[in-house]
Amino acid sequence: MCGIIAVLRRRSTRPAPDLAALEARLAGIVAGLEAIPTSADPVVDAFEVAAVLEAVDRSLSGIPGLAALLADRLALAALEHRAEDLARTLARVDTEVEAVLAAGLVDDVESLNAAFVRSKDALWAIRRDRLRSARAVDDLSAGDTALPAIEAYASIQTALSALDRLEVRGRDSAGLSVLVVGHDLDFHDPTVARMIGARRDPLFAGGAVHASGDHGQLSFVYKVAAEIGELGDNTASLRAAVRADELLRLALRSPNARTTVLGHTRWASVGIISEPNAHPLDNAEISVVVVGADRDAEP
């Protein structure tokens, strides 16, 4: 059993949201939320709260929302505090509504429950998928707010989060392959050439870099393999390697940079547990294998 993740992204044309306006919308639903247990029409009020939370979640989604959050740390912190307060209020009101339902004071129980489920799902998404992910991307990027960097590290964060969940399908080794095009690095520049040359590895173990063409693609490999460990250890190791990679940061400085990410977590049913055996494998690795094989054999 294994798990695989691919993240491909195209540049969004949606404008960045107004974070102050979003916080104001969240503040505006507190009174309505608290009034639901005694409301004359709790179902309507509950759906109005859910609609606002879902709208805020949509506004914060994707790269536009992420870029806005990373560009204004004070607004990010304010939204985090507001969302935490709302989570506590929602939990308390939900308990009060249960008492109202038990007393038989609401006719459309299913609709009221559905509205609360929508509110909980949307608020969870705001807190975990939007705000917490913004902090994780900020950590990976070391505060780089250039759009190509935000896009790239957001894709890497998505892959790492997916690998965390997929580890139940195998966790003895894991890896990321980060392909960067449009980086505008000059492979003939002595400093760039030294940085790439120091990381050439035909087996593509962790830390390897493969360059193709004079100004073509850069493929970064991050891998980890261990027979003994706990869930989450692999992604923590991969995250640390990405965070420390200065060559990746250089490649993402270009406004033309675009990134594709592949991730894989493995249960070693074939082959030993090692970084070279960990996936994903670059096509250059496949070439090395073919060269060393029987030339007369079927491909």
C-alpha positions in Angstrom: 0.0 0.0 0.0 1.2 3.5 -0.9 -0.2 7.0 -1.2 0.5 9.6 -3.9 -0.3 13.2 -4.3 0.1 15.6 -7.2 -0.4 19.4 -7.0 -0.7 21.4 -10.3 -1.6 25.0 -10.1 -2.6 27.8 -12.5 -2.4 31.4 -11.6 -5.6 32.9 -10.2 -7.1 36.1 -11.6 -9.4 36.6 -8.6 -8.6 39.8 -6.6 -7.3 39.5 -3.0 -10.1 39.8 -0.4 -10.5 42.7 2.0 -9.5 41.1 5.3 -10.9 43.9 7.5 -14.3 43.5 5.8 -14.2 39.7 6.3 -13.4 40.2 10.0 -16.3 42.6 10.2 -18.6 40.0 8.7 -17.5 37.5 11.3 -18.1 40.0 14.1 -21.5 40.8 12.7 -22.9 37.2 13.0 -22.0 36.8 16.7 -25.3 38.4 18.0 -27.4 36.4 15.5 -25.6 33.2 16.5 -26.2 33.8 20.2 -29.9 34.6 19.6 -30.6 31.3 17.8 -31.8 29.3 20.9 -34.5 32.0 21.6 -35.2 33.1 18.1 -38.7 33.2 16.6 -37.3 31.4 13.6 -34.1 29.7 14.6 -33.8 27.8 11.3 -33.6 31.0 9.2 -31.2 32.6 11.6 -28.9 29.5 11.6 -28.8 29.4 7.9 -27.9 33.1 7.7 -24.9 32.4 10.1 -23.8 29.4 7.9 -24.0 31.5 4.7 -21.7 34.2 6.2 -19.2 31.6 7.4 -19.2 29.9 4.0 -18.8 33.2 2.2 -15.8 34.1 4.3 -14.2 30.7 3.7 -14.6 31.1 0.0 -13.0 34.6 0.1 -10.0 33.3 2.0 -9.5 30.3 -0.3 -6.8 29.8 -2.9 -3.8 31.9 -3.6 -5.6 35.3 -3.4 -6.8 34.6 0.1 -3.4 33.2 1.1 -1.5 36.2 -0.4 -3.8 38.6 1.5 -3.2 36.8 4.8 0.6 36.7 4.4 0.7 40.4 3.3 -1.0 41.6 6.5 0.1 39.7 9.7 -2.1 41.9 12.0 -5.2 41.1 10.0 -4.2 37.4 10.0 -3.9 37.5 13.8 -7.2 39.4 14.2 -9.0 36.8 12.0 -7.4 34.0 14.1 -8.7 35.5 17.3 -12.1 36.1 15.8 -12.4 32.6 14.5 -11.4 31.1 17.9 -14.0 33.2 19.7 -16.6 32.1 17.1 -15.7 28.4 17.6 -16.3 28.7 21.4 -19.6 30.6 20.8 -20.8 28.1 18.3 -20.1 25.2 20.6 -22.0 26.9 23.4 -25.0 27.8 21.3 -25.0 24.3 19.8 -25.4 22.9 23.4 -28.2 25.4 24.1 -30.0 24.5 20.9 -29.8 20.8 21.9 -31.9 21.7 25.0 -34.4 23.6 22.8 -34.7 20.6 20.5 -35.2 18.2 23.4 -38.0 20.4 24.7 -39.7 20.0 21.3 -39.7 23.8 20.7 -38.5 23.5 17.0 -40.6 21.9 14.3 -38.0 21.6 11.6 -35.2 19.8 13.5 -33.5 18.4 10.4 -33.1 21.8 8.8 -31.7 23.3 12.0 -29.2 20.5 12.4 -28.2 20.9 8.8 -27.5 24.6 9.3 -25.3 24.0 12.3 -23.4 21.3 10.4 -22.7 23.8 7.6 -21.6 26.4 10.1 -19.2 24.0 11.8 -17.8 22.8 8.5 -17.2 26.3 7.3 -15.7 27.5 10.5 -13.4 24.5 10.6 -12.3 25.3 7.1 -11.5 28.9 8.0 -9.5 27.9 11.1 -7.7 24.9 9.7 -7.6 25.2 5.9 -7.2 29.0 5.6 -5.6 30.5 8.7 -3.5 27.5 9.9 -2.3 26.8 6.3 -1.2 30.5 6.0 1.0 30.1 9.1 2.4 26.8 7.6 3.2 28.4 4.3 4.7 31.4 6.0 7.0 29.1 7.9 8.1 27.2 4.8 8.7 30.3 2.8 10.6 32.2 5.6 8.2 35.2 5.1 8.7 35.5 1.3 5.5 37.1 0.0 6.4 37.1 -3.7 3.5 35.5 -5.7 5.6 32.6 -7.2 7.0 31.7 -3.8 3.5 31.8 -2.2 2.2 29.5 -5.0 5.1 27.1 -4.7 5.1 26.8 -0.9 1.3 26.5 -0.9 1.6 23.5 -3.2 4.2 22.0 -1.0 2.1 22.6 2.1 -0.8 20.9 0.3 1.3 17.9 -0.5 2.8 17.6 3.0 -0.7 17.8 4.5 -1.9 15.1 2.2 1.1 12.9 3.0 0.3 13.3 6.7 -3.1 11.8 6.0 -1.8 9.1 3.6 0.8 7.8 6.0 -1.8 5.2 7.2 -1.1 3.6 3.8 2.6 3.3 4.4 5.2 5.4 6.3 8.6 3.7 6.1 9.7 6.3 3.5 8.3 9.3 1.8 9.3 11.9 -0.7 8.6 15.1 -2.6 9.6 16.1 -6.1 9.3 19.8 -6.7 9.7 20.8 -10.4 10.3 24.5 -11.1 10.1 26.1 -14.5 10.6 29.7 -15.5 13.1 30.2 -12.7 15.4 32.4 -14.8 18.5 31.0 -13.1 21.7 30.9 -15.3 23.1 27.4 -15.0 26.5 28.8 -16.3 26.8 31.2 -13.4 29.6 29.9 -11.2 27.6 30.2 -8.0 24.5 28.6 -9.4 26.6 25.9 -11.1 28.3 25.1 -7.8 25.0 24.9 -5.9 23.5 22.5 -8.4 26.7 20.5 -8.9 27.0 19.8 -5.1 23.6 18.2 -5.2 23.8 16.0 -8.2 22.9 12.4 -7.4 22.0 9.8 -10.0 20.0 7.9 -7.4 18.0 10.9 -6.5 18.3 10.6 -2.7 17.1 13.3 -0.4 18.5 16.7 -1.3 19.3 15.9 -4.9 18.8 18.5 -7.7 18.5 17.8 -11.4 18.8 20.6 -14.0 17.8 20.2 -17.6 18.7 22.6 -20.4 20.7 25.9 -20.1 17.7 27.7 -18.6 15.2 24.9 -18.3 13.8 22.9 -15.5 15.0 22.4 -11.9 13.8 19.3 -10.1 14.3 19.3 -6.3 14.1 16.0 -4.4 13.3 15.7 -0.7 13.2 12.2 0.7 13.3 10.4 4.0 13.4 6.7 4.9 13.3 5.0 8.4 12.3 1.6 9.5 11.2 2.9 12.9 9.4 6.1 13.6 6.0 7.7 14.4 3.3 9.1 12.2 4.3 12.7 11.3 8.0 12.2 11.5 8.5 11.9 7.7 6.6 15.0 6.9 8.4 16.9 9.7 11.7 15.9 8.1 10.6 16.9 4.6 9.3 20.2 5.9 12.6 21.0 7.5 14.5 20.2 4.3 12.3 22.4 2.2 12.5 25.3 4.7 16.3 25.2 4.6 16.7 25.0 0.8 18.3 28.2 -0.3 18.6 27.1 -4.0 14.8 26.6 -4.1 14.3 30.1 -2.7 16.6 31.5 -5.4 14.6 29.6 -8.1 11.3 31.1 -6.8 12.5 34.7 -7.0 11.6 35.0 -10.6 8.2 36.3 -11.4 7.9 33.7 -14.1 8.5 30.7 -11.8 5.9 28.0 -11.8 5.9 24.9 -9.7 4.5 21.4 -9.8 4.7 19.1 -6.8 4.6 15.3 -6.5 4.5 13.5 -3.2 4.6 9.8 -2.2 4.5 7.8 1.0 5.6 4.2 0.8 5.2 0.8 2.3 8.3 -1.1 1.1 6.7 -4.2 -0.3 9.5 -4.3 -3.0 13.1 -3.2 -2.3 14.8 -2.1 0.9 13.8 0.9 2.9 16.1 3.6 1.7 16.0 7.1 0.2 17.0 6.0 -3.3 14.1 3.6 -3.2 11.7 6.2 -1.9 9.3 7.8 -4.4 8.6 9.9 -6.4 11.4 9.1 -8.8 12.5 11.5 -11.5 12.6 10.4 -15.1 16.4 10.8 -15.0 16.5 8.0 -12.4 14.6 5.8 -14.9 17.3 6.6 -17.5 20.1 5.5 -15.1 18.3 2.2 -14.5 17.9 1.5 -18.3 21.5 2.2 -19.0 22.6 -0.3 -16.5 20.2 -3.0 -17.7 20.6 -5.6 -20.5 20.7 -3.7 -23.7 19.0 -6.5 -25.6 16.2 -6.8 -23.1 12.7 -5.6 -23.8 12.2 -2.0 -22.6 
